[in-house]
Amino acid sequence: MFMTIIYAVFIVILIIAASIRILKEYERGVVFTLGRFTGVKGPGLILVIPVIQKMVKTDLRTIVHDVPSQDVISQDNVSVKVNAVVYYRIVDSEKAIIQVESFNDATSQLAQTTLRSVLGGHDLDEMLAEREKLNEDIQEILDKQTDAWGIKISNVEIKHIDLDESMIRAIAKQAEAERQRRAKVINSKGELEASQNLLEAANVLANNPQALQLRYLQTLSDISSDKTNTIVFPFGSELGKFFSQKS
């Protein structure tokens, strides 16, 4: 009789020990009793009746998921490889366990298809220049579709957009052509301004003969500074009149 009591107490202790669960602050336990959902428990110490009840733990911390590199064809038929990172967390443990078989796999697959779908609707230039807007568009779509799973998409970041070597060379040539075009435009504007200034100077000299003669003498002075050559200077009648007036 005494041994029977000891065995019974020992069995009870084992059952209690097997029933004890300790959940951390960031953990929750989805409890099923005889296969039916009976509640979400935690954090702290909880009891789960062996055999009758089963508990599935969920982690409420933010999960960082690296989306594998995806082959994307842009709207202007450029093939690129794009990868991204998705930040998400569980906000409803019941939905995350009951509504989807594996919320991690489901979120990963959805992120891949959404990434290809969104980026495929934009040109390459938009992918490179409007990355922040694309991040927001992908996040919004993912957040709506994962809401039924109790998942909150907090952020999406496109990490890399990789191009083929041939496309990189083509873009480099395009950039060089654009730089040359801008240089020619700037040069032509400079020549236009210079010609306008020369025209104004010519009008001033034409209306002032003395200024013309002074400019002529200044030119002679500049040329005479080079002593390596012999230079013959023309002497116009206007210059003779200028000196005769001065004498």
NORKA-V999845 format. One record per residue. N is the residue number from 1. OMEGA is omega in degrees with one decimal (NA if undefined). D_FIRST is the distance of its C-alpha to the first C-alpha in Angstrom with 2 decimals. Layout:
n=N omega=OMEGA d_first=D_FIRST
n=N omega=OMEGA d_first=D_FIRST
This chain:
n=1 omega=-179.9 d_first=0.00
n=2 omega=-179.8 d_first=3.76
n=3 omega=178.4 d_first=5.42
n=4 omega=178.5 d_first=5.03
n=5 omega=179.8 d_first=6.40
n=6 omega=178.8 d_first=8.74
n=7 omega=-179.6 d_first=9.91
n=8 omega=178.0 d_first=10.57
n=9 omega=-179.4 d_first=12.44
n=10 omega=179.5 d_first=14.21
n=11 omega=178.5 d_first=15.35
n=12 omega=178.4 d_first=16.61
n=13 omega=178.8 d_first=18.48
n=14 omega=-179.8 d_first=20.02
n=15 omega=179.6 d_first=21.14
n=16 omega=179.7 d_first=22.67
n=17 omega=179.1 d_first=24.33
n=18 omega=-178.1 d_first=25.70
n=19 omega=-174.6 d_first=26.96
n=20 omega=173.6 d_first=28.97
n=21 omega=177.1 d_first=32.66
n=22 omega=-179.8 d_first=35.42
n=23 omega=179.2 d_first=38.93
n=24 omega=-175.8 d_first=42.03
n=25 omega=-177.6 d_first=44.85
n=26 omega=-178.9 d_first=46.83
n=27 omega=173.8 d_first=43.98
n=28 omega=179.6 d_first=42.77
n=29 omega=175.8 d_first=39.96
n=30 omega=-171.6 d_first=40.74
n=31 omega=175.4 d_first=37.53
n=32 omega=177.1 d_first=37.08
n=33 omega=-175.6 d_first=34.41
n=34 omega=176.5 d_first=34.09
n=35 omega=-179.0 d_first=37.52
n=36 omega=178.3 d_first=39.23
n=37 omega=-178.1 d_first=40.62
n=38 omega=175.9 d_first=38.88
n=39 omega=176.2 d_first=40.56
n=40 omega=-176.6 d_first=41.62
n=41 omega=177.3 d_first=39.54
n=42 omega=0.1 d_first=40.18
n=43 omega=178.8 d_first=41.08
n=44 omega=-176.5 d_first=38.20
n=45 omega=175.9 d_first=34.43
n=46 omega=179.1 d_first=33.28
n=47 omega=178.0 d_first=30.12
n=48 omega=-177.6 d_first=30.18
n=49 omega=-179.6 d_first=27.37
n=50 omega=178.2 d_first=26.75
n=51 omega=-177.0 d_first=28.01
n=52 omega=-177.3 d_first=29.23
n=53 omega=176.1 d_first=31.65
n=54 omega=-179.2 d_first=34.08
n=55 omega=175.5 d_first=36.35
n=56 omega=-177.9 d_first=39.76
n=57 omega=173.2 d_first=41.26
n=58 omega=-179.0 d_first=44.95
n=59 omega=-176.7 d_first=47.20
n=60 omega=179.8 d_first=49.72
n=61 omega=179.0 d_first=51.96
n=62 omega=179.1 d_first=55.39
n=63 omega=178.8 d_first=55.44
n=64 omega=-177.5 d_first=58.54
n=65 omega=178.7 d_first=59.41
n=66 omega=-179.3 d_first=62.29
n=67 omega=-179.9 d_first=64.09
n=68 omega=-179.7 d_first=65.38
n=69 omega=-176.8 d_first=69.15
n=70 omega=174.1 d_first=70.62
n=71 omega=-176.7 d_first=73.93
n=72 omega=173.6 d_first=75.97
n=73 omega=-176.6 d_first=79.45
n=74 omega=-178.0 d_first=81.24
n=75 omega=176.7 d_first=83.51
n=76 omega=172.1 d_first=86.53
n=77 omega=174.0 d_first=85.06
n=78 omega=-179.2 d_first=83.98
n=79 omega=179.9 d_first=80.89
n=80 omega=173.4 d_first=78.61
n=81 omega=-175.1 d_first=75.10
n=82 omega=171.0 d_first=73.11
n=83 omega=-174.1 d_first=69.72
n=84 omega=175.6 d_first=68.01
n=85 omega=-177.8 d_first=64.93
n=86 omega=177.2 d_first=62.89
n=87 omega=-179.5 d_first=60.81
n=88 omega=179.0 d_first=58.23
n=89 omega=178.3 d_first=54.93
n=90 omega=176.0 d_first=52.31
n=91 omega=178.0 d_first=52.93
n=92 omega=-175.7 d_first=50.65
n=93 omega=-180.0 d_first=47.41
n=94 omega=-179.9 d_first=46.68
n=95 omega=-177.0 d_first=50.04
n=96 omega=-179.2 d_first=49.85
n=97 omega=-173.0 d_first=46.69
n=98 omega=-171.2 d_first=47.29
n=99 omega=-178.5 d_first=51.08
n=100 omega=-175.8 d_first=51.67
n=101 omega=178.4 d_first=49.83
n=102 omega=-175.3 d_first=50.66
n=103 omega=178.5 d_first=52.63
n=104 omega=179.5 d_first=53.64
n=105 omega=-178.5 d_first=55.18
n=106 omega=178.8 d_first=56.71
n=107 omega=179.3 d_first=58.32
n=108 omega=-179.7 d_first=59.64
n=109 omega=178.7 d_first=61.24
n=110 omega=178.8 d_first=62.69
n=111 omega=179.9 d_first=64.16
n=112 omega=-178.5 d_first=65.86
n=113 omega=179.2 d_first=67.46
n=114 omega=178.7 d_first=68.52
n=115 omega=179.1 d_first=70.08
n=116 omega=-177.1 d_first=72.17
n=117 omega=-176.6 d_first=73.12
n=118 omega=-177.6 d_first=74.26
n=119 omega=179.0 d_first=76.13
n=120 omega=178.6 d_first=77.73
n=121 omega=-178.8 d_first=79.50
n=122 omega=174.7 d_first=81.36
n=123 omega=179.4 d_first=84.17
n=124 omega=179.9 d_first=83.68
n=125 omega=178.7 d_first=85.59
n=126 omega=177.1 d_first=83.24
n=127 omega=-175.8 d_first=80.19
n=128 omega=-172.7 d_first=81.64
n=129 omega=-174.3 d_first=83.10
n=130 omega=-176.2 d_first=80.69
n=131 omega=-179.5 d_first=77.30
n=132 omega=179.5 d_first=75.98
n=133 omega=178.3 d_first=76.82
n=134 omega=176.6 d_first=75.20
n=135 omega=-179.1 d_first=72.01
n=136 omega=179.3 d_first=71.95
n=137 omega=179.9 d_first=72.64
n=138 omega=179.4 d_first=69.82
n=139 omega=-178.6 d_first=67.38
n=140 omega=-179.7 d_first=68.34
n=141 omega=179.8 d_first=67.87
n=142 omega=-177.1 d_first=64.49
n=143 omega=178.9 d_first=63.26
n=144 omega=-174.2 d_first=64.15
n=145 omega=179.7 d_first=62.51
n=146 omega=-179.9 d_first=59.25
n=147 omega=179.3 d_first=58.82
n=148 omega=178.7 d_first=56.97
n=149 omega=-177.7 d_first=54.43
n=150 omega=-178.2 d_first=53.76
n=151 omega=176.2 d_first=55.78
n=152 omega=176.8 d_first=58.47
n=153 omega=-175.9 d_first=61.22
n=154 omega=-178.5 d_first=62.39
n=155 omega=173.9 d_first=65.07
n=156 omega=180.0 d_first=66.81
n=157 omega=172.3 d_first=69.11
n=158 omega=-174.2 d_first=71.36
n=159 omega=-175.1 d_first=71.31
n=160 omega=170.4 d_first=73.94
n=161 omega=-174.5 d_first=76.65
n=162 omega=-179.9 d_first=77.85
n=163 omega=172.4 d_first=81.16
n=164 omega=179.6 d_first=82.73
n=165 omega=179.4 d_first=85.27
n=166 omega=178.9 d_first=88.07
n=167 omega=177.4 d_first=87.14
n=168 omega=178.4 d_first=87.01
n=169 omega=179.5 d_first=90.52
n=170 omega=179.0 d_first=91.74
n=171 omega=178.4 d_first=90.42
n=172 omega=177.7 d_first=92.04
n=173 omega=178.9 d_first=95.35
n=174 omega=178.6 d_first=95.06
n=175 omega=178.9 d_first=94.40
n=176 omega=177.4 d_first=97.38
n=177 omega=178.3 d_first=99.61
n=178 omega=177.4 d_first=98.53
n=179 omega=178.4 d_first=99.37
n=180 omega=178.6 d_first=102.77
n=181 omega=179.5 d_first=103.44
n=182 omega=179.2 d_first=102.68
n=183 omega=178.8 d_first=104.85
n=184 omega=178.7 d_first=107.73
n=185 omega=179.0 d_first=107.37
n=186 omega=-179.9 d_first=107.41
n=187 omega=179.8 d_first=110.38
n=188 omega=176.3 d_first=112.31
n=189 omega=177.9 d_first=111.74
n=190 omega=179.0 d_first=113.01
n=191 omega=178.3 d_first=116.10
n=192 omega=178.7 d_first=116.75
n=193 omega=179.5 d_first=116.60
n=194 omega=179.3 d_first=118.79
n=195 omega=176.8 d_first=121.36
n=196 omega=177.7 d_first=121.46
n=197 omega=178.4 d_first=122.03
n=198 omega=178.4 d_first=124.78
n=199 omega=177.3 d_first=126.39
n=200 omega=178.6 d_first=126.43
n=201 omega=179.0 d_first=127.86
n=202 omega=178.0 d_first=130.51
n=203 omega=178.2 d_first=131.51
n=204 omega=-179.6 d_first=131.85
n=205 omega=-179.4 d_first=134.00
n=206 omega=-178.9 d_first=136.13
n=207 omega=-178.5 d_first=136.99
n=208 omega=-177.8 d_first=137.72
n=209 omega=-179.6 d_first=140.09
n=210 omega=176.4 d_first=139.81
n=211 omega=177.3 d_first=136.04
n=212 omega=-180.0 d_first=136.59
n=213 omega=178.0 d_first=138.96
n=214 omega=177.0 d_first=136.59
n=215 omega=178.4 d_first=133.82
n=216 omega=179.3 d_first=136.22
n=217 omega=178.4 d_first=137.04
n=218 omega=177.4 d_first=133.36
n=219 omega=177.4 d_first=132.74
n=220 omega=179.2 d_first=135.62
n=221 omega=179.2 d_first=134.17
n=222 omega=-178.5 d_first=130.80
n=223 omega=-175.5 d_first=132.35
n=224 omega=178.8 d_first=134.66
n=225 omega=176.5 d_first=131.73
n=226 omega=-174.5 d_first=131.28
n=227 omega=-177.0 d_first=134.13
n=228 omega=-177.1 d_first=133.37
n=229 omega=174.0 d_first=135.33
n=230 omega=-173.7 d_first=138.76
n=231 omega=176.2 d_first=138.59
n=232 omega=-177.8 d_first=141.50
n=233 omega=173.5 d_first=141.03
n=234 omega=-178.4 d_first=142.76
n=235 omega=-174.8 d_first=144.82
n=236 omega=179.9 d_first=145.13
n=237 omega=179.9 d_first=147.96
n=238 omega=179.5 d_first=145.62
n=239 omega=177.3 d_first=144.73
n=240 omega=177.8 d_first=148.46
n=241 omega=-179.3 d_first=149.06
n=242 omega=-179.7 d_first=146.17
n=243 omega=177.9 d_first=147.71
n=244 omega=176.8 d_first=151.22
n=245 omega=179.9 d_first=149.97
n=246 omega=-179.8 d_first=148.35
n=247 omega=NA d_first=151.59
